[in-house]
Every structure is written in structure tokens, then in C-alpha cells.
């Protein structure tokens, strides 16, 4: 049904559910699965004094964590017989996921939702909500 799918993962507990959904969709097909994780492009400095390269070290640690998450997810898919590509992006998660999906002509986006509702969702925003509203391809939101 879908030849290319993107699975947007983060550090949430829902990652296993996302991967299970990807396995069910991609199993016994020639589906190309791409695992994507987005980390911040910059870290805001709200402190009056910090060591010179502290923010750079924080960003490097975030990137390492992102790459680790992607590798864990890839290993889980491989154990289910699915080869996956991993992509680490930097920037606003919703925009980066949407841009990557558009640029690589993905046919499905699988993304998780933390379950924010009402005021919290309105104030904090929801990556899955933004992606579902702005995507040109179908979006599967896993709760």
C-alpha cells in the first residue's frame, strides 16, 4: 500500500508503539522505512553566565542522544526483518518532519502523540497536530 514511510521518533515511551505500527504496515512488502528524530538547532541561554562552550556541549549531547534513539529503533525494526534508514534533523520538529517528508516524497508519516488536550495543546502546541494539518501525505498518529 505504501512504498515509503517515515517514522518520527522521540524519547517518549510511545516509540515502541510507533515501531510496532511501522512493522505492521511494512511487513511482507517492499516498503522503505525512514526513522527520523529532530533535535534543537540551538539552545536558549537564560543564564547570566555560563562557560563559553557549554551550549555547544549541550547541543552535542542532544545530538548523541538522538543518534542513540535512532540506532535503538533501527535495531528493533531489523529484528523484525525490516531494513530502515535513519535520519537526524535539526530545527523545529514539525517543520523538519514535513520538509523531509515532502523532499523525499514519503507516502505516509507515522508520528506519536503525547495526548495533550485543551489549553496545554493550545499553549504548547503539538508536533503531531501540526504535522497532521500541514502534511501533503497521510499521517498516522499513534497514541
C-alpha positions, -999 to 999 in steps of 0.1 A, spaced: 0 0 0 28 25 10 62 23 -7 78 49 15 71 57 51 87 80 77 85 72 114 92 103 136 105 91 169 114 108 201 123 98 236 87 92 246 75 58 258 53 57 226 83 49 204 77 11 207 41 16 196 53 36 166 77 9 156 50 -18 160 28 2 137 57 5 111 63 -32 113 26 -40 107 25 -17 77 59 -26 62 58 -63 69 60 -86 37 62 -55 14 90 -37 -3 83 -6 19 112 18 25 111 29 62 130 60 73 134 67 110 136 104 118 145 122 150 147 160 153 169 178 179 170 215 186 192 237 164 201 260 192 197 262 230 184 294 246 207 309 272 186 321 301 215 324 325 236 354 331 269 335 330 278 301 315 311 287 304 320 296 268 313 263 251 285 250 275 257 255 250 277 237 223 283 208 246 246 206 254 237 205 216 264 178 211 249 157 239 214 162 224 226 150 190 243 120 206 211 111 223 192 115 191 215 92 172 213 67 200 175 67 198 176 62 161 200 33 164 179 16 190 148 20 168 167 7 138 178 -24 157 142 -31 168 130 -29 132 159 -51 119 150 -78 144 115 -78 128 131 -82 94 127 -46 82 156 -26 70 154 11 79 173 42 71 180 67 99 180 105 96 188 130 123 175 165 116 179 198 135 154 225 140 116 228 146 103 192 148 71 197 129 87 218 101 117 195 97 95 163 95 72 180 70 101 193 49 118 159 49 86 140 40 79 164 11 115 165 -2 118 127 -2 82 120 -14 71 100 16 37 84 12 30 81 50 41 97 82 38 78 114 41 100 145 33 98 182 11 120 203 17 126 240 -20 132 245 -20 169 252 -55 184 251 -72 217 255 -52 245 270 -20 226 272 -21 217 235 -31 253 226 -3 268 247 25 243 240 15 232 205 16 197 193 40 184 167 16 156 157 -12 182 153 9 205 131 22 176 110 -13 162 105 -27 196 95 1 206 71 12 173 56 5 165 19 6 128 26 -15 107 51 -4 108 87 -9 80 112 -10 94 148 -2 67 174 -14 73 210 
